[in-house]
Structure formats: C-alpha cells, structure tokens
Amino acid sequence: MEDYGITGAGVDLEITVGVPPERLWDLITAVPRIGEWSPECEEGAWIGSDAPAVREGRRFQGRNRREGRVWTVTCVITEVDRPRTFAWVVLDRDENPDRPSSRWRYELQPGDSPGQTLVRHSFVHGPGQSGLREMIQGNPEIASVILDVRMGELRKHMTETLDAMTRQ
C-alpha cells in the first residue's frame, strides 16, 4: 500500500523558555495535566497503578479532540532521563511499539541564562495506522495538502502547549 510520505513526516521545535529544566521536566511528565495546556489532547491518565512513576515501559492514555472527532490513544514511554529526556510512542490498534502510530520526544538543556531551558520537542509519524494515514488513504489525490496541513497544525499545537505549560 502506498505511504504518500506519511512515515517519517514530522515536526521539530527548538525554543528557549523561562522555566528551569527541573521544573519543565515536572510539567512535561505530568500526564494527567496535559489537558490544561494542549489545544488537542483533552485528557491524560496513567494506565494501571495510581502512582505516576515515570519510567520506560509505563503506559498512559490520552483523549484527543480535533475538528469534532474524539479518539483515545495508548502511549508507551520509551526514554526517561530526568531532567533531560522524555519520549514515548503512540500505539495503533495492533499495539506494537516497534510500529507505532507516532513518536514524541522532549529534550531539555539548561538555557544561556539561569532559569531558562532550551527545549527540543519533536513528533515523527510512524509506520502504524493513524487517523492521518486513514484520511490520506481515502483522499490520495490531495495527500500532500493533507500532510502539510496536519504537520502545520501539530507545530502550532506543540508551540501552544509549551507556551501554556511554561506560564504555570
């Protein structure tokens, strides 16, 4: 089946924020609070234990809303290095972490001034199934437009989320 450039399509942000790395780490790993900041992810919740242990292999769910569509995803944490790196994959229906719907990552470094953090935040679409893939497969004649619009929207939402998060 044709991929239409979906696999590997991504967004990379690099921004300096006025929050120290340790504080920003606490915010980006506060899964149940994501709905306070994100324009798309309405709610996050740890799966399993109530204790929010941030560790590789830990799962969480996110409920998203976009253009009247609501969906829930299961995520698996793939990398934890406090207060530098937090990464996870979004699983598709097959729940194979080696073939995710997408990969997300935060990298944090102290900024040039005290109390600042250089944030690298990225999204990469995986080979797994997703709403974007289904939309493009249903409209292959405008695949590049759909992909460009979605990547632009993700960039905007990632920026808005970081902005809202750092105003805490």
N, CA, C and O of each residue as an XYZ file, in Angstrom:
672
protein
N       0.842     -1.184      0.000
C       0.000      0.000      0.000
C       0.888      1.249      0.000
O       1.913      1.297      0.679
N       0.486      2.224     -0.751
C       1.221      3.489     -0.878
C       1.312      4.206      0.469
O       0.354      4.214      1.243
N       2.471      4.805      0.740
C       2.705      5.502      2.012
C       2.407      6.995      1.922
O       2.078      7.609      2.936
N       2.514      7.601      0.731
C       2.239      9.020      0.499
C       3.120      9.956      1.324
O       2.739     11.103      1.559
N       4.286      9.495      1.767
C       5.200     10.341      2.531
C       4.835     10.493      3.998
O       5.383     11.347      4.695
N       3.906      9.664      4.466
C       3.447      9.796      5.852
C       4.514      9.326      6.831
O       4.872     10.055      7.756
N       5.026      8.109      6.634
C       6.016      7.568      7.562
C       7.263      8.445      7.545
O       7.856      8.683      6.493
N       7.644      8.912      8.705
C       8.812      9.782      8.830
C       8.494     11.263      8.764
O       9.352     12.089      9.075
N       7.270     11.620      8.361
C       6.888     13.036      8.357
C       6.889     13.516      9.806
O       6.440     12.804     10.704
N       7.389     14.712     10.022
C       7.478     15.147     11.406
C       7.571     16.638     11.593
O       7.569     17.425     10.646
N       7.653     16.987     12.851
C       7.775     18.379     13.280
C       8.877     18.433     14.324
O       8.911     17.613     15.242
N       9.774     19.393     14.185
C      10.829     19.639     15.166
C      10.739     21.086     15.621
O      10.762     22.009     14.807
N      10.638     21.271     16.928
C      10.651     22.620     17.512
C      11.908     22.786     18.343
O      12.380     21.837     18.968
N      12.444     23.985     18.347
C      13.531     24.316     19.263
C      13.232     25.716     19.776
O      13.157     26.678     19.010
N      13.062     25.807     21.090
C      12.668     27.072     21.698
C      13.272     27.173     23.092
O      13.416     26.166     23.786
N      13.621     28.380     23.499
C      14.097     28.618     24.855
C      12.941     29.189     25.664
O      12.277     30.136     25.243
N      12.713     28.593     26.838
C      11.615     29.032     27.699
C      12.179     29.490     29.039
O      13.275     29.092     29.433
N      11.422     30.326     29.727
C      11.855     30.889     31.003
C      11.460     30.032     32.191
O      10.893     30.532     33.162
N      11.755     28.754     32.117
C      11.475     27.802     33.193
C      12.708     26.914     33.323
O      13.222     26.450     32.305
N      13.204     26.658     34.532
C      14.371     25.784     34.676
C      14.062     24.341     34.245
O      12.914     23.905     34.332
N      15.072     23.607     33.785
C      14.851     22.238     33.294
C      14.109     21.330     34.274
O      13.228     20.574     33.866
N      14.452     21.395     35.554
C      13.809     20.514     36.530
C      12.312     20.797     36.631
O      11.510     19.866     36.707
N      11.936     22.059     36.632
C      10.516     22.429     36.694
C       9.801     22.039     35.407
O       8.682     21.527     35.456
N      10.428     22.272     34.253
C       9.806     21.905     32.981
C       9.651     20.387     32.887
O       8.643     19.895     32.379
N      10.635     19.654     33.369
C      10.539     18.187     33.396
C       9.281     17.754     34.160
O       8.530     16.894     33.699
N       9.063     18.360     35.330
C       7.890     18.008     36.129
C       6.596     18.284     35.359
O       5.627     17.535     35.487
N       6.578     19.336     34.574
C       5.383     19.684     33.805
C       5.170     18.737     32.624
O       4.056     18.257     32.412
N       6.221     18.465     31.855
C       6.018     17.614     30.668
C       5.718     16.166     31.028
O       5.133     15.438     30.225
N       6.107     15.742     32.214
C       5.819     14.368     32.637
C       4.548     14.269     33.481
O       4.213     13.184     33.957
N       3.846     15.366     33.671
C       2.590     15.384     34.432
C       1.445     15.005     33.493
O       0.621     15.847     33.135
N       1.404     13.755     33.107
C       0.436     13.259     32.126
C      -1.010     13.668     32.446
O      -1.716     14.102     31.536
N      -1.481     13.549     33.691
C      -2.870     13.926     33.968
C      -3.178     15.423     33.793
O      -4.346     15.812     33.796
N      -2.156     16.256     33.642
C      -2.375     17.699     33.495
C      -2.351     18.176     32.046
O      -2.623     19.349     31.791
N      -2.036     17.308     31.095
C      -1.853     17.758     29.706
C      -3.085     18.486     29.165
O      -2.951     19.415     28.369
N      -4.272     18.077     29.587
C      -5.489     18.740     29.128
C      -5.582     20.205     29.516
O      -6.336     20.961     28.904
N      -4.824     20.614     30.527
C      -4.804     22.029     30.936
C      -4.100     22.900     29.907
O      -4.352     24.102     29.827
N      -3.210     22.289     29.113
C      -2.338     23.073     28.237
C      -2.536     22.816     26.751
O      -2.361     23.727     25.941
N      -2.891     21.621     26.386
C      -2.934     21.241     24.974
C      -4.238     21.644     24.303
O      -5.310     21.455     24.878
N      -4.166     22.198     23.094
C      -5.385     22.503     22.360
C      -6.011     21.258     21.719
O      -7.129     21.331     21.210
N      -5.314     20.129     21.735
C      -5.829     18.916     21.096
C      -6.027     17.762     22.078
O      -7.051     17.080     22.028
N      -5.071     17.537     22.959
C      -5.199     16.449     23.933
C      -5.979     16.973     25.128
O      -5.497     17.823     25.877
N      -7.185     16.457     25.296
C      -8.069     16.941     26.359
C      -7.762     16.346     27.724
O      -8.020     16.966     28.756
N      -7.209     15.137     27.718
C      -7.055     14.436     28.981
C      -5.963     13.386     28.866
O      -5.818     12.741     27.827
N      -5.205     13.219     29.923
C      -4.210     12.154     30.003
C      -4.371     11.410     31.309
O      -4.768     11.994     32.317
N      -4.065     10.122     31.296
C      -4.198      9.320     32.515
C      -3.208      8.168     32.471
O      -3.004      7.544     31.430
N      -2.599      7.897     33.613
C      -1.724      6.743     33.726
C      -2.571      5.481     33.659
O      -3.694      5.459     34.161
N      -2.044      4.437     33.047
C      -2.722      3.143     32.986
C      -2.127      2.256     34.073
O      -0.910      2.182     34.239
N      -3.005      1.591     34.806
C      -2.524      0.700     35.861
C      -2.518      1.396     37.197
O      -3.520      1.971     37.622
N      -1.393      1.341     37.848
C      -1.220      1.892     39.190
C      -1.542      3.380     39.231
O      -1.342      4.097     38.250
N      -2.036      3.831     40.365
C      -2.305      5.257     40.550
C      -1.020      6.067     40.713
O      -1.010      7.278     40.495
N       0.057      5.393     41.096
C       1.327      6.094     41.287
C       1.898      6.487     39.926
O       2.106      5.629     39.068
N       2.148      7.772     39.728
C       2.611      8.244     38.421
C       4.117      8.044     38.203
O       4.839      9.005     37.935
N       4.580      6.819     38.314
C       6.009      6.549     38.105
C       6.359      6.766     36.643
O       5.820      6.104     35.756
N       7.265      7.698     36.403
C       7.710      7.977     35.043
C       8.906      7.069     34.769
O      10.021      7.333     35.219
N       8.651      5.998     34.024
C       9.712      5.031     33.722
C       9.457      4.416     32.358
O       8.327      4.392     31.871
N      10.519      3.922     31.753
C      10.392      3.267     30.452
C       9.439      2.087     30.567
O       9.480      1.328     31.536
N       8.588      1.947     29.570
C       7.622      0.870     29.550
C       6.283      1.224     30.166
O       5.298      0.521     29.940
N       6.224      2.301     30.942
C       4.969      2.724     31.579
C       4.014      3.207     30.496
O       4.431      3.854     29.536
N       2.742      2.893     30.651
C       1.721      3.280     29.678
C       0.809      4.366     30.230
O       0.557      4.459     31.431
N       0.331      5.176     29.306
C      -0.682      6.160     29.633
C      -1.620      6.328     28.452
O      -1.294      5.958     27.324
N      -2.782      6.889     28.724
C      -3.752      7.144     27.663
C      -3.943      8.636     27.509
O      -3.797      9.408     28.457
N      -4.271      9.019     26.295
C      -4.637     10.393     26.019
C      -5.940     10.414     25.246
O      -6.151      9.603     24.344
N      -6.815     11.346     25.601
C      -8.048     11.534     24.832
C      -7.909     12.839     24.075
O      -7.695     13.899     24.664
N      -8.035     12.746     22.763
C      -7.827     13.883     21.878
C      -9.135     14.304     21.217
O     -10.069     13.517     21.064
N      -9.163     15.575     20.833
C     -10.313     16.112     20.096
C      -9.768     17.033     19.007
O      -8.933     17.905     19.248
N     -10.277     16.801     17.803
C      -9.864     17.630     16.663
C     -10.996     17.642     15.649
O     -11.462     16.590     15.209
N     -11.427     18.824     15.287
C     -12.469     19.005     14.279
C     -13.676     18.107     14.521
O     -14.170     17.460     13.597
N     -14.149     18.068     15.762
C     -15.338     17.305     16.099
C     -15.121     15.813     16.286
O     -16.045     15.100     16.676
N     -13.928     15.335     16.018
C     -13.612     13.910     16.178
C     -12.919     13.716     17.529
O     -12.034     14.493     17.889
N     -13.314     12.691     18.270
C     -12.708     12.378     19.565
C     -12.146     10.967     19.478
O     -12.807     10.058     18.975
N     -10.920     10.786     19.970
C     -10.315      9.464     19.975
C      -9.368      9.332     21.158
O      -8.853     10.319     21.683
N      -9.155      8.093     21.560
C      -8.264      7.787     22.675
C      -7.085      6.988     22.147
O      -7.247      6.096     21.314
N      -5.893      7.318     22.639
C      -4.683      6.598     22.238
C      -3.992      6.048     23.483
O      -4.108      6.592     24.581
N      -3.274      4.957     23.272
C      -2.440      4.396     24.318
C      -0.994      4.690     23.956
O      -0.575      4.504     22.813
N      -0.240      5.149     24.944
C       1.152      5.529     24.729
C       2.053      4.698     25.642
O       1.641      4.262     26.717
N       3.291      4.491     25.189
C       4.286      3.771     25.973
C       5.528      4.646     26.073
O       6.056      5.105     25.060
N       5.990      4.873     27.293
C       7.208      5.661     27.498
C       8.404      4.842     27.023
O       8.570      3.683     27.403
N       9.233      5.463     26.186
C      10.383      4.766     25.605
C      11.726      5.263     26.132
O      12.732      4.563     26.025
N      11.745      6.464     26.699
C      13.011      7.002     27.205
C      12.742      7.980     28.338
O      11.885      8.858     28.237
N      13.494      7.806     29.418
C      13.383      8.686     30.581
C      14.792      8.971     31.077
O      15.537      8.051     31.412
N      15.151     10.237     31.122
C      16.426     10.669     31.684
C      16.178     12.020     32.346
O      16.375     13.068     31.731
N      15.751     11.987     33.586
C      15.394     13.209     34.309
C      16.625     14.070     34.548
O      17.642     13.522     34.972
N      16.608     15.347     34.312
C      15.577     16.177     33.707
C      15.891     16.507     32.245
O      15.657     17.632     31.804
N      16.414     15.543     31.496
C      16.858     15.830     30.138
C      15.968     15.290     29.017
O      15.714     16.000     28.044
N      15.492     14.052     29.136
C      14.789     13.434     28.014
C      13.538     12.703     28.476
O      13.551     11.971     29.466
N      12.454     12.922     27.733
C      11.203     12.208     27.947
C      10.645     11.903     26.563
O      10.399     12.813     25.772
N      10.442     10.600     26.270
C       9.955     10.205     24.955
C       8.948      9.075     25.086
O       8.986      8.285     26.030
N       8.038      9.019     24.107
C       7.027      7.968     24.110
C       6.568      7.694     22.683
O       6.777      8.499     21.775
N       5.939      6.535     22.510
C       5.305      6.190     21.241
C       3.807      6.118     21.462
O       3.331      5.803     22.553
N       3.076      6.418     20.397
C       1.625      6.258     20.383
C       1.348      4.970     19.618
O       1.754      4.813     18.467
N       0.655      4.058     20.277
C       0.366      2.766     19.663
C      -0.847      2.859     18.737
O      -1.757      3.658     18.956
N      -0.835      2.025     17.705
C      -2.034      1.911     16.884
C      -2.840      0.713     17.391
O      -2.550      0.191     18.467
N      -3.834      0.276     16.642
C      -4.698     -0.821     17.094
C      -3.940     -2.120     17.334
O      -4.354     -2.928     18.165
N      -2.839     -2.335     16.621
C      -2.046     -3.561     16.796
C      -1.208     -3.533     18.080
O      -0.728     -4.573     18.532
N      -1.037     -2.361     18.654
C      -0.275     -2.155     19.900
C       1.155     -2.687     19.837
O       1.676     -3.198     20.828
N       1.780     -2.567     18.681
C       3.171     -2.973     18.517
C       4.057     -1.737     18.659
O       4.063     -0.888     17.768
N       4.810     -1.615     19.765
C       5.631     -0.409     19.961
C       6.736     -0.246     18.915
O       7.305      0.838     18.786
N       7.045     -1.303     18.171
C       8.044     -1.183     17.101
C       7.448     -0.604     15.821
O       8.189     -0.205     14.922
N       6.126     -0.554     15.727
C       5.420      0.015     14.566
C       4.356      0.996     15.063
O       3.162      0.796     14.841
N       4.809      2.068     15.744
C       3.829      2.982     16.347
C       3.155      3.876     15.324
O       3.595      4.016     14.183
N       2.089      4.462     15.777
C       1.415      5.499     15.007
C       2.317      6.733     14.915
O       2.420      7.370     13.867
N       2.975      7.057     16.052
C       3.885      8.210     16.078
C       4.849      8.098     17.246
O       4.667      7.300     18.166
N       5.882      8.929     17.175
C       6.892      9.036     18.234
C       6.972     10.502     18.656
O       6.987     11.407     17.821
N       7.023     10.712     19.967
C       7.126     12.054     20.537
C       8.352     12.105     21.441
O       8.711     11.108     22.067
N       8.991     13.268     21.505
C      10.208     13.377     22.307
C      10.416     14.817     22.772
O      10.209     15.770     22.022
N      10.829     14.944     24.022
C      11.303     16.212     24.575
C      12.762     16.028     24.964
O      13.124     15.029     25.587
N      13.587     16.982     24.600
C      14.975     17.057     25.084
C      15.136     18.426     25.730
O      14.800     19.448     25.132
N      15.655     18.438     26.961
C      15.804     19.678     27.721
C      17.266     19.907     28.053
O      17.973     18.987     28.465
N      17.716     21.147     27.869
C      19.069     21.547     28.247
C      18.980     22.894     28.943
O      18.118     23.707     28.610
N      19.867     23.143     29.912
C      19.878     24.472     30.522
C      20.068     25.542     29.440
O      20.853     25.364     28.509
N      19.349     26.640     29.577
C      19.475     27.737     28.624
C      20.720     28.557     28.886
O      21.516     28.228     29.766
N      20.889     29.627     28.121
C      22.047     30.500     28.270
C      22.019     31.309     29.556
O      23.063     31.722     30.061
N      20.816     31.535     30.085
C      20.668     32.300     31.327
C      20.072     31.411     32.411
O      19.356     30.457     32.106
N      20.362     31.717     33.676
C      19.766     30.936     34.772
C      18.239     30.947     34.670
O      17.637     31.962     34.321
N      17.630     29.814     34.975
C      16.177     29.727     34.953
C      15.586     29.503     33.577
O      14.366     29.527     33.417
N      16.428     29.284     32.581
C      15.941     29.031     31.224
C      16.228     27.590     30.814
O      17.135     26.941     31.335
N      15.420     27.107     29.860
C      15.624     25.777     29.295
C      15.522     25.848     27.780
O      14.590     26.439     27.236
N      16.487     25.241     27.110
C      16.412     25.046     25.670
C      15.637     23.747     25.461
O      16.070     22.681     25.899
N      14.490     23.843     24.792
C      13.610     22.697     24.579
C      13.675     22.286     23.119
O      13.518     23.104     22.213
N      13.908     21.011     22.916
C      13.757     20.414     21.584
C      12.592     19.441     21.707
O      12.649     18.480     22.474
N      11.556     19.698     20.957
C      10.331     18.886     21.025
C      10.056     18.372     19.620
O      10.032     19.147     18.663
N       9.846     17.058     19.496
C       9.661     16.503     18.156
C       8.519     15.502     18.097
O       8.163     14.853     19.080
N       7.967     15.410     16.903
C       6.930     14.449     16.542
C       7.370     13.814     15.239
O       7.791     14.513     14.317
N       7.278     12.483     15.153
C       7.560     11.783     13.896
C       6.460     10.756     13.683
O       6.187      9.928     14.553
N       5.838     10.820     12.526
C       4.792      9.855     12.206
C       5.441      8.514     11.917
O       6.431      8.434     11.190
N       4.880      7.471     12.487
C       5.428      6.127     12.308
C       4.750      5.365     11.190
O       3.921      5.903     10.457
N       5.117      4.111     11.077
C       4.508      3.280     10.043
C       3.138      2.725     10.437
O       2.429      2.170      9.597
N       2.763      2.873     11.718
C       1.483      2.331     12.179
C       0.295      3.120     11.666
O       0.438      4.195     11.083
N      -0.875      2.562     11.897
C      -2.120      3.202     11.471
C      -2.407      4.436     12.316
O      -2.008      4.519     13.477
N      -3.103      5.388     11.714
C      -3.498      6.611     12.409
C      -4.637      7.256     11.645
O      -4.929      6.891     10.507
N      -5.266      8.211     12.283
C      -6.307      8.970     11.603
C      -5.772      9.696     10.383
O      -6.454      9.778      9.361
N      -4.554     10.227     10.480
C      -3.944     10.914      9.341
C      -3.743      9.950      8.180
O      -4.063     10.276      7.037
N      -3.222      8.780      8.466
C      -2.991      7.791      7.414
C      -4.319      7.404      6.745
O      -4.399      7.303      5.521
N      -5.359      7.189      7.562
C      -6.670      6.823      7.016
C      -7.244      7.945      6.153
O      -7.829      7.689      5.100
N      -7.075      9.185      6.602
C      -7.584     10.318      5.831
C      -6.884     10.419      4.477
O      -7.526     10.641      3.451
N      -5.570     10.255      4.487
C      -4.812     10.346      3.244
C      -5.126      9.166      2.326
O      -5.248      9.349      1.115
N      -5.257      7.974      2.875
C      -5.590      6.823      2.041
C      -6.964      6.985      1.390
O      -7.201      6.473      0.295
N      -7.862      7.694      2.062
C      -9.175      7.950      1.498
C      -9.212      9.108      0.517
O     -10.185      9.267     -0.221
N      -8.162      9.916      0.502
C      -8.091     11.101     -0.384
C      -6.697     11.222     -0.984
O      -6.048     12.253     -0.811
N      -6.221     10.195     -1.684
C      -4.833     10.208     -2.157
C      -4.508     11.348     -3.118
O      -3.348     11.743     -3.229
N      -5.502     11.879     -3.809
C      -5.251     12.955     -4.774
C      -4.823     14.253     -4.092
O      -4.244     15.126     -4.739
N      -5.098     14.392     -2.795
C      -4.678     15.599     -2.068
C      -3.793     15.230     -0.867
O      -3.764     15.943      0.137
N      -3.084     14.121     -0.986
C      -2.258     13.624      0.116
C      -1.267     14.666      0.623
O      -1.133     14.858      1.832
N      -0.581     15.329     -0.280
C       0.443     16.285      0.154
C      -0.174     17.471      0.886
O       0.426     17.994      1.825
N      -1.344     17.896      0.478
C      -2.025     19.013      1.151
C      -2.445     18.592      2.561
O      -2.227     19.324      3.527
N      -3.045     17.413      2.667
C      -3.473     16.907      3.977
C      -2.278     16.802      4.918
O      -2.351     17.219      6.073
N      -1.179     16.244      4.419
C       0.022     16.072      5.235
C       0.593     17.421      5.665
O       0.943     17.598      6.831
N       0.691     18.366      4.745
C       1.222     19.693      5.078
C       0.351     20.407      6.112
O       0.865     21.014      7.052
N      -0.954     20.332      5.938
C      -1.870     20.981      6.879
C      -1.716     20.361      8.272
O      -1.639     21.079      9.270
N      -1.673     19.034      8.335
C      -1.569     18.375      9.636
C      -0.237     18.677     10.318
O      -0.209     18.910     11.527
N       0.859     18.676      9.574
C       2.154     18.984     10.192
C       2.176     20.428     10.700
O       2.731     20.702     11.764
N       1.584     21.336      9.955
C       1.491     22.728     10.411
C       0.642     22.858     11.660
O       0.969     23.618     12.572
N      -0.445     22.114     11.691
C      -1.317     22.130     12.861
C      -0.599     21.554     14.086
O      -0.703     22.103     15.183
N       0.121     20.461     13.900
C       0.880     19.881     15.009
C       1.925     20.858     15.529
O       2.078     21.006     16.741
N       2.645     21.526     14.635
C       3.639     22.527     15.050
C       2.972     23.611     15.897
O       3.488     23.994     16.947
N       1.837     24.094     15.438
C       1.106     25.136     16.162
C       0.676     24.626     17.540
O       0.843     25.323     18.541
N       0.126     23.417     17.592
C      -0.337     22.868     18.867
C       0.816     22.571     19.825
O       0.687     22.778     21.032
N       1.924     22.094     19.303
C       3.090     21.845     20.151
C       3.587     23.150     20.762
O       3.921     23.200     21.946
N       3.633     24.199     19.956
C       4.068     25.512     20.426
C       3.102     26.065     21.469
O       3.529     26.574     22.505
N       1.806     25.967     21.199
C       0.793     26.460     22.137
C       0.845     25.697     23.458
O       0.672     26.286     24.525
N       1.081     24.392     23.388
C       1.155     23.588     24.605
C       2.344     24.013     25.455
O       2.204     24.204     26.663
N       3.513     24.164     24.839
C       4.689     24.608     25.583
C       4.485     25.999     26.167
O       4.884     26.265     27.301
N       3.874     26.871     25.405
C       3.617     28.220     25.899
C       2.699     28.194     27.122
O       2.983     28.852     28.122
N       1.609     27.443     27.048
C       0.681     27.363     28.168
C       1.343     26.683     29.386
O       1.136     27.095     30.527
N       2.117     25.667     29.124
C       2.779     24.919     30.187
C       3.777     25.816     30.946
O       3.888     25.732     32.169
N       4.484     26.656     30.221
C       5.528     27.468     30.850
C       4.984     28.736     31.494
O       5.746     29.499     32.087
N       3.695     28.971     31.389
C       3.071     30.098     32.089
C       2.578     29.693     33.460
O       1.886     30.473     34.115
N       2.912     28.494     33.916
C       2.476     27.988     35.228
C       3.159     28.729     36.347
O       2.916     28.440     37.519
